[in-house]
Amino acid sequence: MRVWMWPKYSNLNLYNNLLTDSLCGAGVEVMDLTHGRLALRVARARPGDVVHVHWMHHAYQNRNPLLFVAKSALLLTTLLVLKAKRVRLIWTLHNLYPHEVKYRRMERTMRTLICRFCFGLIVASETAKRQAMAEFAVPASKLTVVKHGHYADVYKPNGADVRRLYGIGKDAEVYLFLGAIKAYKGVEELIEAYHAVQTESSCLIIAGKADREMEAYLRNVKDTRNLVLDMRFIPNEEVADLIGAADVMVMPYKEITTSGSAILGLSFRKLVVMPDNGFIDEYFEEGMVVRYDPGVAGGLAGAMETAMRSVKEGRSPDYDRALRQLEWGPIAERIKNVYQGRDER
């Protein structure tokens, strides 16, 4: 079986690397669809091949509405060619909508049309499946739930003393936000909540590449006591040591379909603070997440305090059982079944 994957590998997100390697281990030949070359590369696809796309919006989005329409028309033409050639299109719907949406109506129209061209759609939770069915009128028979695999033993520690490098005491209570810093990730609310629970022995690390808007905001934060801002892309080789330095990982995202960062926290057996959502119940065992209602004043701050208190008490959830559900081997076999059209959905 030959699959054209977009992307096959990624330097920004090891999810694709782990998925591709697992599929190859399951006997699938995975070809690379280079970013920006979708229409050119798929011309080489043969009947019976599979085209598997992850973040479809890169093929049609543009801030200029005329270019948005033009790119959309080109993509739809490409999908028509694939259908005529009997090439199966699979789309992993990681998010209901892209994080940055300028033309909501056009986005919904495009995503609804793309779903109709797809042989199958993959989502990472039953919650996401219900959302896709409601938003894009996708029949349940076309959607398959395949969980997001874990990152256990993927990021290797280098032995760096991150606390010393950041000037944080060994006994400090450390909260960590890790990942790209954008407005939808709730960093402003996080800093406000941290200031509400801050003590002399606590520290908040915000690490990740910030966009222009968030970089300007963070550089103007007035109270930076026990607040570490590392506004650069964190290389893969630094991730393990950085997470190892934290007691609690905080993910106050305003929109969550599936969170790779939360699964990263799970993989490192870290207690996670995040807004209440259906994704939590499908991936985490009791005691692994402290959830809160973002609509309740003080909800995030209260959850952060609860989480740190839990860490101090030394509670130990059954991480092994949760991680066994996210092994890459079974995930690859399930996706292979989707390609072949014989999954139970």
N, C-alpha and C positions, 0 to 999 in steps of 0.2 A: 504494500500500500504506500502511495506517495502523497505526502501532505505538504502544501505550500503554506508556511507559517509566517504571519506578520505580527510581531517580530519573532524571529527564531531565537535570538539571544538579545540581551539588553544589559548595558553597563549600569543602568539606573535602577533596575528591578530584577533581582535574581529569580523571580518567579518564572519568567520565560525560559531561563537557562535550565532550571530544575525540571520544568514541564517537558522541554525538548529532550533532555537527556533521558527522562523516564520513558517517553514515547519511543525513542530509539531503542531503549532496552526492551520494549514490548514488540519490537520488530517493525516499527514504522519508519519509513524513509522520510526525513523531514528536510524540506528545501527552504531556503531563505527568501522571503519576499522583502526586498530592501525598501526602507521607508521612502515614500515619494515615487516609487516605481511600480505601483500596483497594476495599472493598466498594461504596462509593458511586460512585466514578468508573467502575469497570468495568461498571456497569449501563448505561453509555452506549455500550459497545463493541458493534459490529455483527458479524454472521456474516462470517468472513473476516479480521477484525482480528486483531492479535497483541498479547498482553500480555507484556512482557518485564520480569522482575523480577531485581534483582541480589542484594540482601541480604534474603532471604525471612524470616529469623528475627524481624525487626521486626514482622511481621504475626501472630506467634503466641506469642512469648516473654513470660514474666512471672515474677517471683521468687515470687509467690504461686501454689502449684500449682493451686488452683481457677481462678484467672484464666488460668493457662496453658492449662488444659483448655477453658475457655470461649472464649478467643481462637482456639485451635486449631479448635474446632468451627465458629466463624464463618468462619474461613479456608477450611476444607474445604467448607463450604456454598457459599462464593463460587466456589471452583474447580469445584464441581458445576454451578453456574449457567453458568460460562464454557464448560464442556464441552457443556452442553445447547444453548447459543447458537452452537456451532461457532466459538468464539474460540480461537485457538491460544495456549497458554501456553509461554513460553520462560523458562528459569531459567539465569542464569549462576552457576555454582557456584564462587564465588571461593575459598571455603574448605570443606573437608570438613564441619567443624562451626564454629559461631560461636566466637569467642575466649573468650567467657564462657558456660559451660554449667553450670547448676545441676542439671538433671534429665536426666541422660544418656540414660536409657531412653526417656523421652518425646521427647527431641530426635531420637533415631534413628528412632523410630516416625513422627514427623511428617515428617521429611525423606524417609523411604522412601515414605510416602503421597504427598507432594507430587511426588516423581519420577514416580510412576505417572500423575499427572494431566497431566504435562508432555508437550507435543507434541515438544519437544526440549530438551536440556540442553547448555550450552556450558561447557567447561572450558578452562583456559589451557595445559595440558600433557598429554602422554601419561601421565605419572606420575599426575596428578590423575584422568585417565580411568580408569585401572586401579583407583585407590582408590575411586572412586564405584561402579564395577561391583561391587567386593567388599563394600563397606560397605552399600550401599542396593539391591543386587540389580538394578541398572540394566542393561538389555541394551546391548551395544556400539552397536547400530543407532540408539539414541536419543541418543548422546553425540557431540558434535563438538568437536574441538580447534581453538580459535581463539586465537592468541597475544595476549597483552596488548601493546597498542601502546606506543610510546616517548613520551618527554616532551622530545625534542630541540627546542630553540628555542621551547619553550612558556613557560618561566620566564625572564624577561628580567632581566639585571643592572641595578642602579641605580648602580653605581660606589661602593657603600659599602665602606670599608676595615674589614672585619669583624675582622681581626686587631688592628687598632689599637683598635677599640671594645671588644674583649674583653681588651685588654692582653696580647696574644700577640705575641712577636717575629717579625720577618719570616722569620727562618731556622729557626723552630721546626718540629718534626715534628708535624703536627696530625692526630689521629684525630677522626672525627665520627660521632656517633649522632644521627639526625634523625627525628623523628616522635613520635606519641603514646607516652607513657611508661607502659607497663603491665607487670605482672609477667611475662607470657608472652614479653615481648621480651628478657628476659635481661639487663637493665641492671645488676642486682646482680653477675652474673658478669662483665660487662664492666668494671665498676669494679675488681673484684678482679684481673682479668687486667691491666688497665692499671697497677695498682700494682706488679705483678710485672715489667713491662717499662719502667716509667717512668724517664726520664732527666731531666737538667736542661734539656735542649733539647726535650723532648716535651710535648704538651698533649692533653687529651681534652675535646672539647666535647660536652655532652649537651643537645640543644635540642628542645623539644617540650612539649606540655601533659601534665602528670603527673596521674594519678588520685590519690585521697587516700592510698591505701596507699603508692604509690611516692613521692609528695611527702614523706610522713613519713619514709620511709627515706632519701631524698636529703638532707633537711635535717639528718639525724643522721650523715651520713658525716663521719668525723673527719679523715681526711687529704684535704684539698682542694687540696693544692699542684698547680699546673698543671692544675686541673680546673675547667672552666667549666660552670656549671649555669644554663641559660636555660629555666626551666620555665613557658613560655607557648606558646600556639599561635603558630607561626611563620607570618606572613602570606605569601601567594603572592609578593608583591613583594620579599620578603627572601630567598627560597629560593636563588636563583642566586648571590647574593653570599656567602651562608653556605657553600654547597657549594664555591664557588670558593676559599674560604679553607682548605679541608681538603686533605690529601694522600691520606688513606685513609678510606673510609666503612666502619663496622663495624655489622653487623646480626646480633647473636647470638641470634636468635629461637629459642625452644624449639619452636615449631610453624610450619612453612612449607608452604603449598600452592603459592601464587604470591605473590611479594613485589613489590608496586608500588614499594617503597622501593629494592629492588635494581635495578629497571628505571630508576628515577630516577638512581641512581648510574651505571648504564650510559649513560644519555642524556647525562650530564655527563662521560663518559669518565673516571670515577674508579675506581680499584682498590677492590674490595669484599671484605670479610672476612665469611664467613657459614658456618654449619654445612653439611656435605656433604649434598646431596639431589639428586634427579633433575631438579628444576627448573633447576639450574645448567647441566647439559649441553645442555638444550634451548634456552637463551637466550644463553649466553655462549661466546665464543671462548677459545682458550688464552691464559692470562695475564691475564684480566680479573677473576678471582676467586681468592682464596686461601681454600681450604676447610679445615675441620677437623672432627674427630670430637668432639662435645660430651661423649661418654662417657669421653674420655681426659683425665686430669689434665694441666693445662697446655696443652691443645690450642688454646684461644683465644689465650692469651698468645703461644704460638709462632707462630700464624698472623698475629697483629698485627706481630710482629717481622719475619717473612718479607715481609709486604706492604710495610712501610716500607722495608725493604732494597731491594725491587724498584723502588719509586718512586725511590729515590736512584740506582739504576743506570740510570734513564731508559728502561726498557722501554716499547715502544709497540705494543700489540696492534692488530688490525684492527677498530677500533670501527665504521668505516663499514659493513663487511660485516654485522656483527651488527645494526646499526640498520636496515639495508635490509630485514631479515626482519620488522621490527616497524612497517612503514609503515601508517598508518591507512586509506588508500584500499583496499588489498586486504583488510584486516580487515573493513571495512564491507561489501564485496561478499560476503565469505564468510558474514557474519552474515545478510545479506539472503537468501542462499541457504538458510540454516537456516530463516528465517521462511517461505520458500516451499516448504520440504520437498524441495528438490532438491539438497541438499548431498551430497557423496560420503561424508560422515561420516569 
